[in-house]
Each structure stands twice: as C-alpha cells, then as structure tokens.
C-alpha cells in the first residue's frame, strides 16, 4: 500500500513569521520616543546631539537600500531575515549595555541594517505572491501593533521603576523571538521561508540598475521618505513635546503615543475595505486631508489623546497603499528592486527628518515641532498629485 504524500505546510506559517517580524520592528522603533528623555539625561545630551542616534541608522538603511534584493537573491529570504533579526537584537542589547554614547550611536547602524532588510524583504515577498498580496494592509497593521506596544511597554516599565537600559533589555528579548521563529522555519524548511528567488531574478543587479533609472521609482521613494519621516518624527518627539514643552504628566504622554499608534493600527486593519471601495488613489487623497486636520489639532489643542490618534488614523493607509501600487505601475522584473529602494528611502526619512527637527528645536523650543509637521503633509500632497499624473505600467 502506497503511503500518501505529506502535504506541504500551509502559507500561514510563513505569513505569521512576517507578521511577527513587523511587530518586532515596530516595538524597536517606537519604544525610543518614550525613552528619549532618559537617554538625554543619562548622556547629558541636547535635542540636537541626540539626533546622532537617528543619523547613525542611515548607513544601515542605505546599505539595505542598495543590497536587499541582491542579498535576498543570494541567501534566500529566510537566511536574510535570520541575519536581520540578529542585527536588530544585537543593536537593542548594545543600547541597553553601552557604557558611553558613541557606542550607542554606532549600534544605530546595526539597527538600520536589521530594519531595512526586514522591511524590504518581507514587503517584496508579500506583494509578489498572489496568495498574500491582499494581506499587505494587515502586515502593516501588525507593525502598528508593535509600534503601539513599544511605548506602552516602555511607559509601564519606567513607571514601575525599571531604568531605560532595563527597558531596552526587555525589548531585545522580544525581538529575539523573531530569530527563534525564523531559525525554526529554516530548519523545518517551510516553503515560504526557504523558497529561492525565481530564475528570472538571477539578473537582480541589472534590474536594480533599471529601476534606479525609472522616474516613478524615485517618486515612490520620495513619497515614502516624507511619509515615514512624519510617522517617525511623531513617534520620536511627541512624548518629549508633551512632557518637556507642554508639562503633560509622563503617564498621559506615554499612553498618548500608544494611542497614536493605535489609531494607525485600526486604520491599517481596515485598509483592505478602503482599497476595495475607493481604490488606491482615492484612499490616499482623504487620508492626506485628515492628516492636515489632525496635525492642526495637535498644534492647537492641548490634549494629545484627541489629536494623536487622529493623526495616526490619517497616516494608516498611506505606506501600504504605496507599496501595493508599485507592482501596478512597474514591470514585474523591477518590483523587488523598486520596493527595496522605496522602503529604504522611507527608512532614511525615518532618520533624517526627526534628526532635522531635533537640530531646529535646539535653537528654539520643542513646542514648535507640531507646526513644523504641517509643511511635510503639504509636500506629500504635491507628491500625490504627481503620482496621479504618472503613467500606468
């Protein structure tokens, strides 16, 4: 009697790893905002000098921008994710243990590499697989879960008496679970993790060069550069604005940052409905209008529990919708390189724009940050207009 073949593991195992990977990078990135005042005090820094931590991540992000599609082709997605998760955990452990400031700054490069490879690799894998492309909004919703959890965990642990270094130790333990999950998937050879790139992707270097000569790729990159710069600036500076500039109680300020991410998370889990009902372009248009309203409220109204969740909800649809649009506007062969470039440009924005705000406020006051966010929302409106007028694939 012939034994029946053992069925292949289902798609959900790989997708579950993707979802937790985005929770992990959300925790790692968003927790910093609540811990920033403690870091300022520990190393006797100013809002300008602490931005070296943001800038140090750029080296890692740029390296990921130029190499993620090539590294994924050579190693496979699973090995790249395992290396990226290791870099991310090592960076957070270094944050927890660094005896002097410049070592912590150097670890920012490792953080940038880890986040850049995870972001670009998983986004590309999701949008290129017809079975999972519709889950792109849910994927970024799980980033929101991590980003919502990071400030809440940090605020709670500080409130019960842990130091900021101990908090980073806890965050590192959470990201290390991603290493365990990816390693187990590689050992068990789950198809979505160990699958090698298609034969047509053997020309990955050529496709990268072609993508970088395509104008709409730079339009996608510019849009996400500004968008993620706004998202990260709110994450990094909102707590400091509320506590230092507006004298908000630390618990209220910390949980208001979590509320900002909660608004973003709720919006992203509803993204699939919006895309089906409105389409991509008409989803982004009202989002940008609501963003302007939310930023005006944060600038003028004292209670962040009203304005910050509104801003988060407005931002929710923009990033995953842009990623979803890339395969619609580019030939299939250029999609991995285009997603890699766009997501890494986004990561550079996440470092440069908050750093720029820090330098500006060192000459004035943290309270000016809400006002400075408004021109960025207007700039996204201009980029959106160009995107509407860009040619289809």
N, C-alpha and C positions, 0 to 999 in steps of 0.2 A: 504493500500500500504506500503510495507516494505521499510524503508529508506536504502539507500546504505551505506555501511561501509565507514567511513572516512579513506582515505589512510594514511599509516604511513609516517612520514616526511622522505624526501629523505636523502641519505647518505651525500650529500654535506654540510648539516648544521654542522654535526659533524666534517667533514674534514676542513671546513672553520675555525672552532674553533682551530683545530690542527695547521693549517697554521698560524693563528694569534699568537698562543702560541709560535711558533718558531720565529716569528718576534719579540715578546716581549723579549725572552731570548737573541736574537741577539742584540737588542738595549741595553739591560742591560750589556751584557758582552763587547761589542765592544766600547761603549762610554768611558770606563775607560781610554783607551790608550791616548786619546786627553786630558783628564782631569788630567792625572798623574802629569805633571809638576806643575800644580796649587796646587795639593794636597801636593807635595813635599815642595813647598814654604809655604803653609798655616800652616803645622805642623812642619816645619824645619827638614825634613827627608832627608835621603840619599837613593840612589838606593837599598841599602841593607835593610834598615829598612822599607821602603815602601812595601817590599815583604811580610811583616806580613799580609797585606791585602789579598794577594794571598793564603798564607798558612792557614789563618783562614777559608777559604772556604772548606778546606779539610775535616774538621769534618762533615760538612753538606753533602759533596759528599760521604764520606764513609758510613754515615748513610743511605743515599739514595741507595747506592750500596747493602747494606745488607737487606734493608727492602722494597724497592719499589714494588717488586712483591707481598710481603705479605700484604702491605698496600692497594694495588690495589684490592687484593682479598677480604679483609675485608670491605673496604669502597666503592668499585667500582671506576672506573676510574674518573667519574665526580667529586665526592667529593674529591678525591686525588688532582685533578687538581685545584679545588677551593682553597684548603688549600695551595697548592704550589704557586699559583698566589698571594695569600695573603702574604705569606712569602717573595716572591720576591719584592712586592710593599713596604712592611714594611722595608725591607733591604735598598732599594733605598731612602726611606724617612729618614731613620736613617743616611745614608750617607750625605743627604742634611742638616740635623739639628745637627749632632753630635758636641758637643762643645769641645770634646777632642778626641785624636787619638785612644785610646784604645776602646772607644765605637764604633767607626767606624770599628775597627778590629773585634770586637765581632759581629757586624752586618754581616760580611762576612760569618759566619756560616749559618745565615738565607738565604743569597743569594745562598749558595751552596746547601742547602736543596731544595729550590724552583726550581732551575735549574735542579738539579738531578732528582727530581720526575717528572717534566715535560718531560725531555729528555727521561728517561727510559720508562715512562708510555705511551707516545704517540708513540715512536718507536715500542714498543711491540704491541700496538693496531693496528698500520698500517700494520706491516709485517704479523700479524696473520689473518687479514681479507683479503680474496682473492679479494674482491671488491676494496680494496685500496692499496694493496701491491705494485702495479705498480707505485704508486704516491710517493714512498719513496724518489726518487731524487727530485721531486717537493717540498716535505716537507722541505728538507734541502736547497732547493733553497730559500724558504721563510725565513729560518734562515739567509741566505745571504742577503736578502732584509733588514732585521732588522739590521744585522751587518754593512751593507753599510750605512744605515740611521743613526745609532748611532753616528759615528764620524762626519758625515756631519752636523747633528743637533748640536752636541757639538761645532764644529768649528764655525758654523754660529752664534750660541748664544753667544759664547765668543767674536766673532768679533763685535757684536752689543752692547757689554758692560755688559752682564749678568755675574755674578760670577759663579764659578764652582758649588757652592751649589744650586743656582737657576737652573742651568742646570740639576742637579740631581732631583730637584723637577719636572721639565718638563718630564724627563724620567720616574719618578714614576707615573705621571698622564697617560702616555701612557701604562704602564704595568697594571695599574688598570683597563683599559678597558677589559683586559682578565678576571678579576674577574667578571665583569658585564656580559660578554658573557657566561661564564660557569654557573654562577648562573641562568641566564635566561634559559639556556638549561636544567638545573636540574629541574627548576620549570615547564617548558613545557614538561619535560620527553621525550626529543629526544632520540631515541633508542641507537644511537652510544655513547651517553654520560652516560646514566643511566644503560646500559646493565651490568649485573653482570657477573663475570667470569663463564666459563663452569664448570660443576660438576667435571670434571676430574682435575680441578685446585684446588680442595679442599686439595690436597696434596702439596700445594705450598712450604711448608717448606722442605718436602722430596725432591722435585725437585731441590730446591736451593742447598741442600747438594750434590745431584748427579751432578749437573752442576759444582760445585766447585771441584769435583773430576775428571772432564773431562779435559784432557790436552789442547784440542783445544780451550776451553773456555778461558783459560789463554793466549793462542796465540792471540785470538781476542782482549782480554783486553790489552795485551802488545802493539799490533799494534796501537790501538786507544789511548793508553796512550801517545805514542810518537807522533802520528799524531796530536792530539789535543793540545799537548804541543807546537808543532811547530806553529800551527794555532794561539793559544792564545799568544805565545811569539811575533809573528809579530804584532798582534792586540795591545798588551800592550806596546811594546817597540819601534815599528817603528817610531811613532811620536817623541818620545824623542831622538831616534838616529838621526833623521833628523834635529830636531830643536837645540838640545844641542851639539851633536857631529859634525854635518855637517853644522850647521848655515843655514839651509834651512828656508825660510820665513814660519811663522806659518800657513798661509792660504794654501800654497802649500803643506806643510807637512800634514795638516789635511785632505785635499781633496785627497792626495795620499793614505792615509789609507783607505778612502772610495773607491778609485779606486781598491785597493787590494781586498776589499770585493765585489766590482762589478765584477771583474774577476772571483771570486769564485762563485758568483750568476749565471753569464752567463753559466759557466761550469756545474753547477748543474741542471739548467733547460734543458740542452742538454744531461743529463745523460741517460735518457731513450733510446735515439737513440744509444748511445755508448754501452749500455748493450745489446741491440738487435743486434747490428752489430758485436761487438767484444767479448761479454761475459765478465763476472766479472773479471777473472784473467787478461785477455788481455787488460782490461780497466785500471787496476791498474799499469801494467808494464810501458806503455808510460807516465803515469802520474808522476811516480817517476823519470823517466829520465828528463822530462820537469821541475820538481821541482828542480833538481840539477842545470840545466841551469839557472833557474830564480834566485836561491839563489846566484850563482856565479855573475850574473849581478848585483844584489843588493849590493853585496860586492864590486864590482869593478867599477860600473857606478854611477855617482853622481845623476842622475835624477831618483827619485823614481816613477815618473809617467810611466816609461817604465818597470822597474823591478818588482814593487809590484803587478800590475795587472797580470803579467805573473805568478808570484808565486801563486796568488790566483786562477787563472785558473787551474794551475797544481794540486793544492790541492783539487779542487772541487769534483772530483769523488770518492775520497778515502773513506771518512767516510760513506756515504750512501751505497756504494758498499759493504763494510764490513758488515754493518747491513743487507743488502739484502742477503748476503751469509750465515748468521747464520742459518736460517731455512733450508738451503740446506745441511748443514753439521751436523745438530743435530736432534735428535728425537723431535717431536712436543712438548712433555710434558716439555722438558728442555728449550725451546726457551724463555719464559718470563724471567726466572732466568738468562739465558745467556746474553740476551740483557740488562737486568738490570745491570749485573756485568760489561759488556763491556762498556756501556755508562758511568757508574760511574767511571770506571778506566780511561776513557777518561777525565772526569771532574777533577779527581785527577791530571792527567797530565797537565791539563789547569792551575792548581795552582802551582804544584811543579816545572815544567820546567821553566816558567817565573820567579819564585822566585829564582831558582838556577842561572839563568842568571843575575839577579839583584845582587846577592852576588858576583858573579865573576867580574862583571863590577865595583863594589865598590872598588875593588883592582886594577883595570886597567882603562878602559875607555868604555863608551857606544858604541863607534865606533867598538868594537870587536864583538858585537852581530851578525852581518851578517856572520862573519867567523864561529862562534860557532854553527850556524844553520846547516852547511854542514854535520857534523858527524851524526846529527839526521836523515837527509834524507838518509844517507848511512845505518843507523841502520834500517830504515823502509824497505830498500831493502833487508836486511838479513831476517827480519821477513816475508817479502813477499815470499822469497824463501822457508822458512819453511812451509808457508801456502800452496804453490803449492804442496809440497810433503806430506801434511797431508791427511789422508784417507777421503774418501767421507762418507756420512751418512750411 
